[in-house]
């Protein structure tokens, strides 16, 4: 009888403890989410204080409010766009989410501060003609409305787990507010046409470059009898190409003009850096290859370091291009209200700092929401495929940044992921090397390399088409929604304060 009483008490005690544990976990979760909001609010106050301190000779209240809105926009960009930078690497399990966020934060700041001025100037003055506005204050209200509408739409999309284009959002916001403030003739439609063409070309370019890299890896490394030997030969080459391309970008004006060498000199520097990287990387790869089995799983190990490097490079590229979406309107307001600052003046460092740290803070606090979608739900990624996605995206974004064109890093990254998946579908069905390789292995075929029924191969897709339509739909509606919302916000502000 005593034993039965003990048995009756124990489950009750366990249930009570489970309830207490659940309550404690729920409390920690709520406090953690509110902690992020609190940190974000503190950053907005700091941005206002910094703007008020440095923007001398301007209406301090307008600049301070715009700085807070730019900081809010920057945090939303970080939260929504971090998936473009490290989603592929996390999806391929090459690095943990925490490590990925830290790497992205550091290189986002570097890219924004070192190479972000050109694109920011385009957003500030290349979308609408500031001289047509009735007054500098009207232009300031328009830029504030653009920031409010774009940030709100990005915030909603992030909460809905939709990776939209933050560039679409701010360009649409500037167009809508500018048209509401001074008419459609204030919009520089020729510049808009160039930007829209880049939006169309850039994801295709990202997909093609990613597919080309993956083709090279499959042909020269994966489907070779000696996989490890091939990897020891070609992985250092791939890393060297990546380092050389980045060095050439930096030398050819990629750091806000600090090193504005000729294209020929930049290419020579890139070649030299590439060769030095090859020499330094080759013994490292050989050391990591020691003792590895001759199978694809070993290749994934060897590609982790190149993948981490490419993710860091993509974060730098994203900071260089997309910081403009936050600080471009802020710089426009500062230059419009400052009597001594022309449209061609250098962007103040404090403006770039607000955008750079805002993006990094946003991705650290709110970024993990969208990493899963691009990293694992469109198509299955391993370190080799993820390396192709990150490297191709970085090349495309850096190219656009060199020409001061605000492109959508979301477009490019998602285009690269789809390019990899669609190429795999084609390669699986049509590659003669793959078929010969599988036949030569005979009974030694690994499970992931087993041939499948031809009808099943034709039926099976490696890319989830449903995500394609969802993401494209979000891209299409972002610009008009941001434009309409921005026009409404501007009219409301104009009615309330003028």
N, C-alpha and C positions, 0 to 999 in steps of 0.2 A: 504493500500500500504506500509505504514511504517512497519507494522507487517511482511509483506512478505519479505521486505528487511532484517529485523532482522533475520528472519528464514533462509534466504539465507546465511547470513554472519556466522552464528553460526556453521553449519556443516563444513564450510571451516576452521574456527578457530580450531575446534576439530581435524580435520585431520592434520593440521599443528602441533598442540600440540602432537598428537600421533606420528608423524614423529620424533619430537624432543625427545620424551620419548624413542622411539625405538632406535634412534641414541645414546642416553645416555646409555641405557642398553647394546647396542652392544659395546660401548667404554669401559664400566666397565668390560664386559666379556673378551675383548681382553687384557686389562691391567692386569686383574686377572690371565689369563693364562701366560702372559709374566712375571708377578711377580713370579710365581712358577718356571719358567725357570731361572730367575735371582737368586732366592734363592738357587736353585740347583747348579748353577755355583759358587756362593760364597762358598758353602760347599765343592766343589771340590778343590778350592784354599786353603781352610782351611786344608783339608786332606793332600794336598801336603806340606803345611807349617809344619804341625805336623810331617809328615814322615821325612822331612828334618831335623827337630830339634832332633828327638829321634833316628833315625837310624844312629848312629855314627859308623864310621869304615866301611861304605859301600859306594859304588858309589851312591852319593846322588840323581843324576838325575834319574837313573833307579828306585830307590825306590820311589821317589816322584811321578813319572809318574804312577807307578804301584798302589800307594795309591789312586791317582785320579781315576784310572780305577776301583779299588775296591769300592770306594765310589759311582761311577756311577752304578756299578753292584748292590750295596746294595740298592740304591734308586729304581732301577728297580724291585728288589725282593719285596720291600715294596709295590710298586705300583701294582704288579701282584698278590702277595700272600695274601694281606690283606683280600681279599674275603674269604679265607679259615678260617680265625680267627673269623670274625664278620659277614660274609655274612648271616649265618643262623640266627643270632640274629636280624639283621636288617630286613631280610626277614620276620621274625615272628613278627616284630613290637614291640619287647621287649625293644628296645632302639633306640634313634635317631642316624642318621649317624654321627653327630658331636661327641656325647658321645662315640659311638663305636670306632671312630678313635682315640680319646684321650686314651681310655682304652688300645687299641691295641698298641699304641705307647709306653706307659709307660711299659707295660709288655713285649713287644718285647725287649726293652733295658735291662730289668732285666734278661730275659732268655738268651740273648746273652752274657752278662757280667758274669753271675753267672754259666752258664752251657754250654757254647758254645765251649770250647776249644777242647774237645775230637773229635767231628766231624770235626772241622776245621783242626786238625792235620791229620785226615784221608784223607781229600781232598788235603792237601799239599803234603803228602808223600806216601799215600796208593794207588794212582791210577797209577802213573808212577814212575819208579826207577830213582831217581835223579843222582845216581852214574854213570849211563850209558851215561849221556849227555856229549858232548865234553868239555864243560866248564860251570862254574856257570852263566856266562853271557848268554849262549845259553839257559840254563834252565829259566833264567829270561825272555828272549824274548818269550819263549814258554808260560809261565804263563800269560804274558801280552796279547798274542794273544788269549789265552783261555778266559780271562776276556772280551776282546773286542768283540769276536764273541758271547759269551753267553749274554752279556749285550745288544748288538744290536738286537739279536733275541728276547729276552724278551721285549725289547722296542717296536719292531714291533708287537709282540703278544698283548701287552697291548693296543696299539693304535687300534688294530683290535678287541678288546674286547674278546680275547681268553685266558682263564685261563690255561696256560701251566705249565709244571714242570720246575722250575728254577734249581732244582737239576739235571734233565736230561741235561739242557743246559750247566751247568758248567762241569759236568762229560764228556759230549761229547766234549766240548772245550778242556779240558785237554788231553783227548785221542787223538784228532786230532792233536793238537800242538806237543804233545810228539812223536807221530808216525812220523810227518814231520821232527822233529828235530833230532831224533836218532833211528828211525825205530820202527816197531811194537813190537820188543822184549823188548823195554823199558816199555811197558804197562804191568802192573801187572794183568794179566787176571784172576787169581784166586780171587783177591780182587774185580775185576769188576763183576765176577760171583756172589759173595755174594751180592753185591749192586743190581744187576739186579733181583736176587731172592727176595730181600726185596721189590723192586718196584712192583713185582707181588703179593706178599703176603700181603703187607701193605694195599692196598685199599680194598681187600677182608676182611682183619681183621677189618678194620674200619667199613665196612658195616655190618659185623656180630655182632660186639659189639654194634653198634647203634641199630640194629634190636632187639638185646636181651634186651637192656634198654627200648626200646619202647614197647616190649612185656610185660615187667614187669609193666610199667606204665599203659598200657591198661587193663591188667588183674587185677591189684590190686588197681587202682585208678579210671580210666575213666569209666569203665563199672561196677561200684558198685552203689548200691542204694544210699548210703551216700557218695557222691564224696568228699565233703569237709572234712568229718571225716577221710576218707581214706587218703586224701592229708595231713592232719595234722599228721597222723601217719608216712607216708612214705617219704614225701619230706625232712624232716630232716635227714632221713637215707641216701637218695641219696646224699645230700650235704656232709654228714659225710664220705661217701665212697670216694667222690671226694677229700676232704681235706686229708683223710688218705693216699690215693694213692700218692698224691703230696708230703706229708711229708716223706713217705717211699722212694720216688725217691731222694729227697734232701739228706736224711740221708745216702743213699747208694751210695755216690759219685756223686750226681747230681749237686753239685756246684764246678765243676772242681777239685774234690778231697778234698775240704776243710773239708767235713764231710764224710769221707770214712769209714763208719761203716760196720760191717758184715751184711749179708742179714737178719739174724735172728733179730739182734738188730734194723735194719731199719724197719722191719715189726712190731716189738713191738712198736717202736716210731709211726709208722703209725696208729697202733691200738689205741694208747693213744690219738693222735691228732684227730682221727675219733670220739672217744667217747666224747672228750671235745667239738668238733664241734657239735655233736648231742645235747648235753646238752645245748649249747648256742643257737642253731638254733631253737629248739623246741618251746620256748616261742615266738620267733619272728614270726614264721609261724602261731602259734595260734592267735597272735594279728592281723596279716594281714587277717586271715580267718574270723574274727568276722563280722557278718552282710552280708556275701557273700551268694548269692543264690546257690542252689544245681544244678549247670549246668556247662557245659564245659567252658564257658566264664570266670567263676570264677576261674577255674583251671589255665587258662592262666595267670591270675593275680598272683596267688601263685607261678608260675614257672618263673616269670620274674627275681627274685633275683638269683635263682640257675643258670639260663641261663646266666646272666651277669657274674657270678663267673666262669662258665665253659668257656665262651668266653675269659676271662682274662687268665685262665689256658692254653687255647690253644695258645694264643698269646705268653705266656712264653715258651711253648714247641716249637713253631715255631721259636722264636728267638734263642733258644738253638740249634736247628738243622740246620736251613737254613742260619744262619749267616756265616756258613762255606763256603757257595757258593760264598761269596764275599771275606772273609778274608783268606780263605785257600790258594789260590794262592799268595796273598800278603805275608802271613807268609812264604810260600815256598821261595819266592824271597829274603826276609830278611834273612832267615836262610842260604840260598845258598850263598849269597854274604858276609855274616858276618863270618869272619874267626873263631870266638870263639863259634858260635852257631851251635850245632848239630841238627840233625833231631828230636831228642827227647826233645829239650829244650822247656821250657814253652813259650807259645805265649805271646809276650809283650802286656801289657794292652792297649797301644795306638792303636795297630792293631785291637783289639776287639772293642774299642770305635768307630773307624771309621765305622766298620760294623754295630754296634748296632744303632748308631745315623743315619747312612745312611738309614737303613731299615725303621726306624720310620719317618724320613723326607720324604722318598718316599711315604709311605702310607698316610701321612697327605696331601702332595701336589697333588699326582696323583692317590691315591688309590680308590676313589669312582667309577671309571669306571667299575670295574668288580664285584662289590658287588652284583648287581642285578641278574647276571646270576646264580651264585651258590645259592644266597639267595632266589630267587623266581621263576626262570624260569625252573628249572629241575623238581621240585615237590613242591607242596604247603606245607609251613612250618608254624606251630604254635609254641608257646614257648615250649611245651612238646617235639615235634619232634626236634626242633632246639637244645634243651638241650641234647638230645641223640646224635645228630651229633657232637656238640662241645665236649662233654665229651669223646665220643669214639675216636675222632680224637686226643684229647690231650693224652689219654692213649697210643694210638699206637705210636705217635711221641715221647713221653717221653721214652717209652720202647726202641725205636730205638736209641735215644740219649744216653741212659744208656750204650748201647753196641757200641757207637761211629760209628753207621751206618748212612750214609747220605740218608735218605728216602725223598720221595716227599710228602710234606704236602698237595700239591694240589691233588695228587692221593688219599690220605687218606680222606681228607675232601669231595671230590666229591664222593668217594666210599661210605662214610657214608651217604651222601644225597641220593644216589641211593639205598643204603641198606634200609633206612627208607621208601622210596617210594615203592620199590618192596615188602617190608614186609607188608605195608598197603594194597597193592593189594591182597596179599595172605590172610591176616587176615580178610579183608572185606568179602571174599568169604567162608572162612573155619572156622571162630571162632564160636564155640558153645556158649561161654559166651556172645559174642556180639549179636547173634541171640536171645538167651533167654532174654537178657537185653531188647532188642527192643520189644519183644513180651510182656514182663512184663509191659512195659511202656504204651502200648496200645495207647489210644488217646492222651496221654501226651508226645508223641515223639516230640522232638525238631526238627526244620527244618533240621539241619545238621545231624540228626540221622535217618531221614526217610528211611525206606527200599525202595529199587528200584527194578524194574523189573529184573528178573534173567538174561534174555537175555541181558539187558542193562548193568548189572553188569559184565557179561562176556566180553562184548565188550569194556567197558570203562577202560582206563588205568590211573593210578595216576602218572605215570612217563613218561615224554616226551622222547621217544626213540631217537628222532632226535638229541637232545643234546648229547646223549651218544656217537654216532658215530663221531660227530664233535670233542668232547673233546678227545676221544681216538685217533683219527687221529692226532690231535695236539701233543699228547704225543709221538706217534710213530715217527713222523718226526723230533721232537725236537733234539734228540741225534745225528742222522746222519747229519742233517743240521748244527748243532753247530760244529760237528767234522770237516766237510768239510770246513766250513767257517773259523774255527780256523787254519786249516792247510794252507789255502790260506793266511790268515793274517800273520802267522809266516813266510812263504816263502817270502812275500813282505817285512816284517821288516828285515829279514835276508839279503835280497838282497840290501836293502837301507842303512843299518847301519853297515854291516860287510864286 
